């Protein structure tokens, strides 16, 4: 659990946005903000040691892996990049600015460097053959996903820390300054903007926009809210609070929703840093349940369960209808877990040592493991493939063992 804190606090008339400390030193961070109680030492927990699986089974087999590199990028930066994968097209980004296209067998097709650190990417749309990334300086760039040739570039008012959503001829981005942007997929020109509230202090990171339905984007923000907005024109449809911070200081009241909300079978699930897990029935727009879970990672769902990873490394399964806790595993405590994903009939979770753990969803027991390199930041599943990317730029593709 190493999220950084972003401070937007106004001091002597100037707004300062900076990564100031790790959540592991929140007490010390509070001292810096309020200017008192110096000398408080943070509590640091050692990662739980892995216990050998008694009778491991074979779940995943490797397809291919590549190293896209991590040149010029700070290893302390908590940002994570995601694999661009759609209909067999693959585009990978490194935080150092490298962008590379591959075919479905892992053969390199093209490679370029955008000349700036990549902070948000890759969004890939196979139909239009467009890959979109964003940079630390607030640039949004679109490329031909088959050739790597640049199509357009747009400058935003702030950086974007998460992949865009490409839908209905729009490129939808969530800016670090609280602005939501809808750009033309063809030209990159701004079509609409939507302003959200930016808290004085929040966790550095963001949830990727996702689709609520064919015409509506769902965007989570640093103030703990979900916003439903039309993709074509940016018109707000509704807004709902998920995160509710409680405490006397701004640090204690942080309520970011940094894990991408999950929409499945007309149900919506979201989780906040401040500890709220929310389930909503979209047909009635009524809350099905609220349970306790503090997380910065996206959830996973299957037919019966909602699965989350907590800030302290627990993996927890809840009943998706009423939120009741079904099982809880502390076998990976303080191992800086990724988001969980469903791959076949198993729950996959990655950790700081590059290990992917496979859980039996019925029992919560770990039944298999595979190893890659570097601290994993997120997992993705598409077309029955599991994709992992590490902070060091190692990308691996896996499929279910036959």
C-alpha positions in Angstrom: 0.0 0.0 0.0 2.1 2.9 -1.3 -0.3 5.6 -2.6 1.1 9.1 -2.7 -0.7 12.2 -1.5 -1.5 15.0 -3.9 -1.8 18.4 -2.3 -3.9 21.1 -3.8 -3.8 23.2 -0.7 -3.8 27.0 -1.2 -0.7 28.5 0.6 0.0 32.3 0.4 -2.2 32.7 -2.6 -0.6 30.0 -4.7 -2.0 26.5 -5.5 0.6 23.8 -5.0 0.1 20.4 -6.6 2.7 17.9 -5.5 3.3 14.4 -4.4 4.3 14.9 -0.8 4.5 11.5 0.9 3.4 7.9 1.0 0.3 6.8 2.8 2.6 4.8 5.1 3.7 8.1 6.6 0.3 9.7 6.9 1.0 10.8 10.4 4.2 12.6 9.3 2.2 14.1 6.3 -0.3 15.5 8.7 2.5 17.1 10.7 3.8 18.9 7.6 0.3 20.2 6.8 -0.6 21.5 10.2 2.9 22.3 11.4 2.9 20.6 14.8 3.6 17.3 16.6 7.0 16.7 15.0 8.8 13.5 15.5 5.9 11.0 15.0 7.3 7.8 13.5 5.3 5.9 10.9 4.3 2.3 11.3 5.8 0.2 8.5 4.5 -3.4 8.1 6.7 -6.1 6.5 5.0 -8.0 3.6 3.6 -11.3 4.8 5.8 -14.2 3.6 4.3 -16.6 1.1 3.3 -20.0 2.3 3.9 -22.9 -0.1 0.7 -24.3 -1.7 0.2 -27.8 -0.6 -1.2 -29.2 -3.8 -0.9 -26.5 -6.5 -2.8 -26.9 -9.7 -1.9 -25.6 -13.2 -4.2 -22.7 -14.1 -2.1 -20.4 -16.4 0.4 -20.9 -19.1 2.6 -18.1 -20.6 1.9 -16.8 -24.1 4.7 -14.2 -24.4 6.4 -11.5 -22.4 8.3 -8.3 -23.4 10.1 -5.5 -21.6 9.0 -2.1 -22.7 11.5 -0.4 -20.5 11.2 2.3 -17.8 13.8 4.9 -19.0 13.7 8.4 -17.4 10.9 7.5 -15.1 11.1 7.5 -11.3 10.5 4.1 -9.8 9.0 5.9 -6.8 6.1 7.2 -8.9 3.0 5.3 -8.0 1.4 5.6 -11.5 0.6 2.4 -13.3 0.2 1.9 -17.0 -2.2 -0.5 -18.6 -1.9 -2.7 -21.7 -3.7 -1.4 -24.8 -5.4 -4.6 -26.1 -8.5 -4.8 -28.4 -9.5 -7.4 -31.0 -5.9 -8.8 -31.2 -4.2 -5.5 -31.5 -1.7 -4.7 -28.8 0.0 -1.3 -27.9 2.3 -1.0 -24.9 3.6 2.1 -23.2 6.5 2.7 -20.9 6.6 5.5 -18.3 9.8 6.7 -20.0 7.8 7.6 -23.2 8.2 4.5 -25.4 5.2 3.3 -27.3 5.3 0.0 -29.1 2.8 -2.0 -31.3 2.7 -5.8 -31.3 0.6 -8.4 -33.1 -1.4 -11.0 -31.3 1.6 -13.4 -31.3 3.9 -10.9 -29.6 5.8 -9.8 -32.7 6.9 -6.2 -32.6 5.4 -4.1 -35.4 6.6 -0.6 -34.6 8.1 1.5 -31.8 8.4 5.2 -31.2 9.3 7.5 -28.3 6.9 10.4 -27.6 9.6 12.6 -26.0 7.8 12.9 -22.6 6.9 10.7 -19.7 3.7 8.8 -20.3 1.2 9.0 -17.4 -2.0 7.8 -18.9 -2.3 5.0 -21.4 -2.9 3.0 -23.4 -6.5 3.4 -24.7 -6.9 1.3 -27.9 -9.8 1.2 -30.3 -9.4 -1.6 -32.9 -12.3 -0.4 -35.0 -10.7 3.0 -35.8 -7.2 1.6 -35.3 -6.4 4.4 -32.8 -4.2 4.3 -29.7 -4.4 7.2 -27.3 -1.9 8.1 -24.5 -1.3 11.2 -22.4 1.8 12.7 -20.9 3.0 14.4 -17.8 2.9 17.8 -19.5 -0.9 17.4 -20.2 -0.6 16.4 -23.9 -3.0 13.9 -25.4 -1.6 12.1 -28.4 -3.4 9.7 -30.9 -1.6 7.2 -33.1 -2.4 4.7 -35.8 -2.3 1.5 -33.8 -1.1 -0.5 -36.8 1.8 1.8 -37.9 2.6 4.1 -35.0 2.1 7.2 -37.1 0.8 10.2 -35.2 -2.7 11.4 -36.0 -3.2 14.3 -33.7 -2.1 16.0 -30.5 -4.1 18.1 -28.0 -2.9 20.1 -25.0 -5.0 19.9 -21.9 -5.0 22.2 -18.8 -3.6 19.4 -16.6 -2.1 16.0 -16.8 -4.1 12.8 -17.1 -3.1 9.8 -14.9 -5.3 7.1 -16.3 -6.2 5.6 -19.7 -8.9 7.4 -21.8 -12.2 5.9 -22.7 -12.8 5.7 -26.5 -16.5 5.5 -27.4 -19.0 7.0 -29.8 -16.3 9.0 -31.7 -15.2 10.5 -28.4 -12.0 10.3 -26.4 -13.0 10.8 -22.8 -10.3 11.7 -20.2 -10.3 12.5 -16.5 -7.8 15.3 -15.8 -5.8 15.6 -12.6 -7.1 19.2 -12.2 -10.8 18.0 -11.9 -11.7 18.7 -15.6 -13.4 15.9 -17.6 -12.7 16.2 -21.3 -14.5 14.9 -24.4 -12.4 15.1 -27.5 -13.1 14.3 -31.1 -11.7 10.9 -32.0 -10.9 12.1 -35.5 -9.3 15.4 -34.8 -8.6 15.7 -31.1 -10.5 18.9 -30.9 -12.3 19.6 -27.6 -16.1 18.9 -27.9 -17.1 19.3 -24.3 -15.7 19.8 -20.7 -17.2 19.0 -17.4 -15.9 20.5 -14.1 -15.7 18.4 -10.9 -14.8 19.4 -7.4 -11.1 18.9 -6.5 -10.4 18.4 -2.7 -7.5 20.1 -1.1 -5.7 16.8 -0.6 -6.2 13.6 -2.4 -4.4 10.4 -3.4 -2.3 10.7 -6.5 -4.0 8.6 -9.1 -7.4 8.3 -10.8 -10.0 5.8 -12.0 -10.2 5.2 -15.7 -13.6 6.2 -17.2 -15.8 3.3 -18.2 -19.1 2.8 -20.0 -22.3 2.8 -18.0 -24.3 2.1 -21.2 -23.9 2.7 -24.9 -24.4 6.4 -24.6 -23.1 7.2 -21.1 -19.7 7.3 -19.5 -19.2 6.7 -15.8 -16.4 8.7 -14.2 -15.1 8.5 -10.6 -13.4 11.5 -9.1 -11.1 12.5 -6.2 -14.0 13.9 -4.1 -15.5 10.4 -3.8 -18.2 10.8 -6.4 -19.4 9.0 -9.5 -20.6 11.0 -12.4 -22.7 9.7 -15.3 -22.2 11.8 -18.4 -23.3 11.5 -22.0 -20.4 10.6 -24.2 -21.3 12.7 -27.2 -22.1 16.0 -25.5 -20.9 15.7 -21.9 -24.3 16.4 -20.3 -24.6 15.2 -16.7 -27.2 12.5 -16.1 -26.7 11.9 -12.3 -24.0 12.0 -9.6 -23.7 9.9 -6.5 -21.3 10.0 -3.6 -19.4 6.7 -2.8 -16.5 7.8 -0.5 -17.3 9.5 2.8 -14.3 10.7 4.7 -14.5 11.0 8.5 -12.0 12.9 10.6 -10.7 16.2 11.8 -8.0 16.7 9.2 -8.1 16.9 5.4 -5.8 13.8 5.3 -8.3 11.7 7.3 -11.2 12.9 5.2 -9.7 11.8 1.8 -12.4 9.8 0.0 -11.0 9.2 -3.5 -12.5 6.6 -5.8 -9.4 5.5 -7.7 -10.5 2.0 -8.7 -12.5 1.9 -11.9 -16.2 1.2 -11.1 -17.6 -2.1 -12.3 -20.8 -2.3 -14.3 -22.2 -5.8 -14.7 -25.6 -7.3 -15.3 -27.4 -4.0 -14.6 -25.5 -3.6 -11.3 -22.9 -1.1 -10.4 -20.1 -1.6 -7.8 -17.6 0.9 -6.6 -15.1 1.3 -3.7 -13.4 4.2 -2.0 -10.2 5.0 -0.2 -12.2 6.1 2.8 -13.6 2.6 3.2 -17.0 2.3 1.5 -18.0 -0.5 -0.8 -21.2 0.3 -2.7 -23.6 -1.8 -4.7 -26.3 -0.1 -6.8 -29.2 -1.6 -8.8 -29.1 0.4 -12.0 -32.7 -0.4 -13.0 -34.1 1.2 -9.9 -31.1 3.3 -9.0 -31.4 2.1 -5.5 -28.5 1.2 -3.2 -28.4 -2.6 -2.7 -25.8 -2.5 0.1 -22.9 -0.5 1.7 -20.1 -2.5 3.3 -16.7 -1.6 4.6 -13.6 -1.8 2.3 -10.8 0.7 1.9 -9.2 0.3 -1.5 -7.6 2.2 -4.4 -8.0 -0.7 -6.8 -10.8 -1.8 -9.1 -13.1 -4.6 -8.0 -13.8 -7.9 -9.8 -17.2 -9.7 -10.1 -18.5 -13.1 -10.9 -22.0 -14.4 -10.9 -22.2 -14.6 -7.1 -19.5 -12.3 -5.8 -17.8 -8.9 -5.7 -14.1 -9.3 -4.9 -11.8 -6.5 -3.6 -8.3 -6.0 -2.4 -7.8 -3.8 0.7 -5.1 -1.3 1.4 -3.5 -3.6 3.9 -3.4 -6.6 1.5 -6.5 -8.6 2.3 -8.5 -10.3 -0.5 -12.2 -10.3 0.3 -15.3 -11.7 -1.4 -18.8 -10.3 -0.8 -22.2 -11.5 -1.8 -23.0 -9.3 -4.9 -26.7 -9.0 -3.9 -26.5 -8.0 -0.3 -22.8 -7.2 0.4 -22.4 -9.9 3.0 -18.8 -11.0 3.5 -18.3 -14.5 2.2 -14.7 -15.0 2.9 -11.5 -13.0 3.7 -7.9 -14.0 3.1 -4.9 -12.3 4.8 -2.4 -14.6 3.2 -1.0 -11.7 1.1 -1.0 -9.0 3.8 0.9 -5.8 3.0 2.1 -7.2 -0.3 0.9 -4.1 -2.3 -1.7 -6.0 -4.1 -3.1 -5.2 -7.6 -6.8 -5.2 -8.5 -8.3 -8.7 -8.6 -9.6 -10.1 -11.9 -11.6 -13.1 -12.9 -9.7 -15.5 -15.3 -11.7 -18.6 -16.1 -13.1 -19.8 -12.8 -10.4 -18.3 -10.7 -9.6 -14.9 -9.0 -6.1 -13.5 -9.9 -4.2 -11.0 -7.8 -0.7 -9.7 -8.3 1.8 -8.4 -5.8 5.0 -6.5 -5.2 7.3 -9.4 -6.1 5.7 -10.0 -9.5 3.8 -13.0 -8.4 0.2 -13.7 -9.6 -1.8 -15.6 -7.1 -4.9 -17.7 -8.2 -7.7 -18.0 -5.7 -10.6 -20.5 -5.6 -13.6 -18.2 -5.3 -15.6 -20.8 -3.4 -13.1 -21.2 -0.6 -10.8 -18.2 -0.7 -7.8 -20.5 -0.8 -4.8 -19.9 -3.1 -4.5 -22.8 -5.5 -1.9 -21.7 -8.0 0.8 -19.1 -8.7 2.8 -17.8 -11.7 5.8 -15.6 -11.6 6.8 -12.5 -13.6 9.3 -9.8 -13.0 8.9 -6.5 -11.0 6.2 -5.1 -8.8 2.9 -5.5 -10.5 0.6 -2.5 -10.7 -2.5 -3.8 -12.4 -4.1 -6.9 -14.0 -6.3 -7.0 -17.1 -8.3 -9.8 -18.7 -9.6 -9.8 -22.2 -10.4 -12.6 -24.7 -9.5 -15.1 -22.0 -6.0 -13.6 -21.7 -4.5 -12.3 -18.5 -2.2 -9.3 -19.0 0.2 -8.0 -16.4 2.5 -4.9 -16.4 5.1 -4.1 -13.7 6.6 -0.8 -12.6 9.9 -1.8 -14.3 8.1 -2.2 -17.7 7.8 -6.0 -17.9 4.6 -7.0 -19.7 3.4 -10.6 -19.7 0.5 -12.3 -21.4 -1.0 -15.5 -20.0 -3.8 -17.9 -21.0 -5.7 -20.7 -19.3 -3.8 -24.0 -19.2 -5.2 -26.7 -21.4 
